[in-house]
Amino acid sequence: MLELLCILSATAIGAMLAYRFAGLRGFAPRWASALLIFGTGTAIGIGIASIIFFVCRILAPGFSVLPILVEIALAWWLGLEIYRTRDRAQVAAQTRTFAWSGALALALVLVLGIGTLGMSSFWEANPQGNWDAWAIWNLRARFLASGGNLASRAWSPVLTGTHPEYPLLVSGFIARCWSYSGSMSALAPMATSYAFFLALVAMGTGGLAALEGGSLGLLFGLAVGSCPVVLYEVPTQYSDIPLACYFAGALILMLLERPIAAGLLASLAAWTKDEGQLFVAAFLVLMAITRRRQFPRALAGMIPVGILLLVFKLFVARSNSSLLAQSTMGAGLWPRLTDLSRYLTVVRIATRQLWDMRSGWYHPILPPLILAFALKFKTNWRRDVLPAGTLTVVMLAGYFWVYIITPNNLYWQVQGSIARLTAQLWPLGLIAIFAGLRAPEQTGQEVVIEVPQTKAGRSGKRNQPGGKAASQPRGRK
Amino acid sequence: MLYCRLPMRIPAARRVCFPVSVRVGVMATAALSLFGALQFYNSETAAERQSQNRDPYMIGPQYERFSGLRQTVPENAILGYLTDAEPGSVLATTIFDAAQYALAPRLLQAGTTGEWVLGNFTKPLDFEGLGAKYGLHLERYFGSGVVLYRKQGR
């Protein structure tokens, strides 16, 4: 159980950082702020704790308590900062609530509980996770946790076939938990993956609640928390749910106009997996085009982790080339690009994947479709939908081209990875749709009811229908 | 058509009414999401999936299988690797990666060039004779097809 304490300590540091510096207090409703701080804090806390552990392992491999001391110092400083600047954050006025918000919150708790029970069945059957978990992510965590100079084996070129060039956020964090707890149990990778899932749901729910309205946030939580392709990936212990969490978090914080925190989350995505580097590029271009004034701050948020990634790729693990580098080098690139059958293969498997996302007759496209018809899109939908949708489409296009130029067996590559890529991008797509919808609160109309004093509340008569629906988004302070 | 939330204790009040389509859409989404989560739960707990999906690569038993070797070989060792599995096959990749995971931080290197070589076999064989073909001396047999070889003449 010590592993859980290690995860909680990282989450606590992240939450303090998010509380003090990310500007996430003061959104209405209050629980949206709390969820945003929890979700962002979990994602940032795990990322930063992983980086502290990794850097200390590189710089002072013989001094194993150094990362613990750094974390304690960071927590101490953050505690003092929060105490020094304590104030009551101004909560934006909440104009209207949806009648069934409580029931939606209860449904979300139920959905998460049922999903967790399903995952526990997988955890019990496969405590080591699926193939990539033990062959890539947890294997490298074992090297990092071993201390001394053995940590450098995590990116040894001898590890052919297990991607020694991959970034180390997830492996580094699991190694940290194993090293601190003194036990390499399966609990640490299981709980880490689950913490990222909760952070994904919390950031999406809280973010959309703050952006549009509480009930829309809860509906997003229901849609993403019940999506089979996302739920299946959580107990596999792969890096795709952490990546999905960072993608969604960066997008949500971008929409909430918190560019520094958004940039930090985007850069942590790049330190999680190579796909995150494509996301960073797309994110930066998008910020430069659509949110020019916030671009420098987003870039500033990316710099620390960006430098670490560059050092790792260019100096530490320079002898290991990435899949993209392998794909673009050599003479086979042009024939692969001009082979029409490759395009057809990718499209065919992707189409089948869309259909295979269902579980029984439940398909995760149904909730957003139903809500699009029921709630309708808001009048200024372009402001949020265009950047979010563009980011999703650019990522899809990027993955498509990586498939086309891959030197590996195409069928094997697409078949083996498309479900995981769907899990990465589905929450992004959902945010793109939900950010354009009217919140149920905004569809309500006020009517004045006159009720006779003697029978209060029993024989009310509606006499003045009308009243404009409150349609002002409440997210931006 | 509007649905009004009635504040019962207030004699005259502003009520917020929501269109039926919104109520139906929200209710359907919540119900569908619950159904989706239940579907996931049912599929994960189904007996068929449980039997098919239970540690398909036998990673759990590898710790026990390699425990003797782990106690014998120091953590910083780099071991060569010899197997009877067909090179490039799924079986060969699986048992190599599983052995690497169970033995980390020791590093496995395909080939028999190193001083110490791990023999990872899928069936009973003449381990000593097989090693001799590659110039290896059988140092110790740990059972379950796990053999530690050493380069002859060292």
Chai-1 contact restraints between the chains, C-beta under 6 A:
chainA,res_idxA,chainB,res_idxB,connection_type,confidence,min_distance_angstrom,max_distance_angstrom,comment,restraint_id
A,R96,B,V16,contact,1.0,0.0,6.0,A-B,restraint_1
A,A99,B,R5,contact,1.0,0.0,6.0,A-B,restraint_2
A,A107,B,A30,contact,1.0,0.0,6.0,A-B,restraint_3
A,V111,B,S33,contact,1.0,0.0,6.0,A-B,restraint_4
A,V111,B,L34,contact,1.0,0.0,6.0,A-B,restraint_5
A,V111,B,A37,contact,1.0,0.0,6.0,A-B,restraint_6
A,I114,B,A37,contact,1.0,0.0,6.0,A-B,restraint_7
A,I114,B,L38,contact,1.0,0.0,6.0,A-B,restraint_8
A,I114,B,Y41,contact,1.0,0.0,6.0,A-B,restraint_9
A,G115,B,A37,contact,1.0,0.0,6.0,A-B,restraint_10
A,L117,B,Y41,contact,1.0,0.0,6.0,A-B,restraint_11
A,G118,B,F40,contact,1.0,0.0,6.0,A-B,restraint_12
A,G118,B,Y41,contact,1.0,0.0,6.0,A-B,restraint_13
A,G118,B,E44,contact,1.0,0.0,6.0,A-B,restraint_14
A,S121,B,E44,contact,1.0,0.0,6.0,A-B,restraint_15
A,S121,B,T45,contact,1.0,0.0,6.0,A-B,restraint_16
A,F122,B,E44,contact,1.0,0.0,6.0,A-B,restraint_17
A,A125,B,N53,contact,1.0,0.0,6.0,A-B,restraint_18
A,A125,B,R54,contact,1.0,0.0,6.0,A-B,restraint_19
A,N126,B,D55,contact,1.0,0.0,6.0,A-B,restraint_20
A,Q128,B,I59,contact,1.0,0.0,6.0,A-B,restraint_21
A,W134,B,I59,contact,1.0,0.0,6.0,A-B,restraint_22
A,W134,B,Y101,contact,1.0,0.0,6.0,A-B,restraint_23
A,A135,B,D97,contact,1.0,0.0,6.0,A-B,restraint_24
A,L139,B,Y101,contact,1.0,0.0,6.0,A-B,restraint_25
A,L139,B,A104,contact,1.0,0.0,6.0,A-B,restraint_26
A,R142,B,A104,contact,1.0,0.0,6.0,A-B,restraint_27
A,F143,B,A104,contact,1.0,0.0,6.0,A-B,restraint_28
A,F143,B,P105,contact,1.0,0.0,6.0,A-B,restraint_29
A,S146,B,P105,contact,1.0,0.0,6.0,A-B,restraint_30
A,L150,B,P105,contact,1.0,0.0,6.0,A-B,restraint_31
A,R153,B,P105,contact,1.0,0.0,6.0,A-B,restraint_32
A,R153,B,L107,contact,1.0,0.0,6.0,A-B,restraint_33
A,V158,B,L107,contact,1.0,0.0,6.0,A-B,restraint_34
A,V158,B,Q109,contact,1.0,0.0,6.0,A-B,restraint_35
A,L219,B,T29,contact,1.0,0.0,6.0,A-B,restraint_36
A,L222,B,A30,contact,1.0,0.0,6.0,A-B,restraint_37
A,L222,B,S33,contact,1.0,0.0,6.0,A-B,restraint_38
A,S226,B,S33,contact,1.0,0.0,6.0,A-B,restraint_39
A,S226,B,G36,contact,1.0,0.0,6.0,A-B,restraint_40
A,S226,B,A37,contact,1.0,0.0,6.0,A-B,restraint_41
A,P228,B,F40,contact,1.0,0.0,6.0,A-B,restraint_42
A,L231,B,F40,contact,1.0,0.0,6.0,A-B,restraint_43
A,S359,B,Q39,contact,1.0,0.0,6.0,A-B,restraint_44
A,S359,B,F40,contact,1.0,0.0,6.0,A-B,restraint_45
A,G360,B,Q39,contact,1.0,0.0,6.0,A-B,restraint_46
A,Y362,B,F35,contact,1.0,0.0,6.0,A-B,restraint_47
A,Y362,B,G36,contact,1.0,0.0,6.0,A-B,restraint_48
A,Y362,B,Q39,contact,1.0,0.0,6.0,A-B,restraint_49
A,L366,B,L32,contact,1.0,0.0,6.0,A-B,restraint_50
A,P367,B,T29,contact,1.0,0.0,6.0,A-B,restraint_51
A,P367,B,L32,contact,1.0,0.0,6.0,A-B,restraint_52
A,I370,B,G25,contact,1.0,0.0,6.0,A-B,restraint_53
A,I370,B,A28,contact,1.0,0.0,6.0,A-B,restraint_54
A,I370,B,T29,contact,1.0,0.0,6.0,A-B,restraint_55
A,L371,B,G25,contact,1.0,0.0,6.0,A-B,restraint_56
A,L371,B,T29,contact,1.0,0.0,6.0,A-B,restraint_57
A,A374,B,S21,contact,1.0,0.0,6.0,A-B,restraint_58
A,A374,B,V22,contact,1.0,0.0,6.0,A-B,restraint_59
A,A374,B,G25,contact,1.0,0.0,6.0,A-B,restraint_60
A,P440,B,V22,contact,1.0,0.0,6.0,A-B,restraint_61
A,P440,B,V26,contact,1.0,0.0,6.0,A-B,restraint_62
A,T443,B,F18,contact,1.0,0.0,6.0,A-B,restraint_63
A,T443,B,P19,contact,1.0,0.0,6.0,A-B,restraint_64
A,T443,B,V22,contact,1.0,0.0,6.0,A-B,restraint_65
A,G444,B,V16,contact,1.0,0.0,6.0,A-B,restraint_66
A,G444,B,F18,contact,1.0,0.0,6.0,A-B,restraint_67
A,Q445,B,C17,contact,1.0,0.0,6.0,A-B,restraint_68
A,E446,B,R14,contact,1.0,0.0,6.0,A-B,restraint_69
A,E446,B,V16,contact,1.0,0.0,6.0,A-B,restraint_70
A,V447,B,R15,contact,1.0,0.0,6.0,A-B,restraint_71
A,V447,B,C17,contact,1.0,0.0,6.0,A-B,restraint_72
A,V448,B,R14,contact,1.0,0.0,6.0,A-B,restraint_73
A,I449,B,A13,contact,1.0,0.0,6.0,A-B,restraint_74
A,I449,B,R15,contact,1.0,0.0,6.0,A-B,restraint_75
A,E450,B,A12,contact,1.0,0.0,6.0,A-B,restraint_76
A,V451,B,P11,contact,1.0,0.0,6.0,A-B,restraint_77
A,V451,B,A12,contact,1.0,0.0,6.0,A-B,restraint_78
A,Q453,B,P11,contact,1.0,0.0,6.0,A-B,restraint_79
A,A456,B,P11,contact,1.0,0.0,6.0,A-B,restraint_80
A,G457,B,M8,contact,1.0,0.0,6.0,A-B,restraint_81
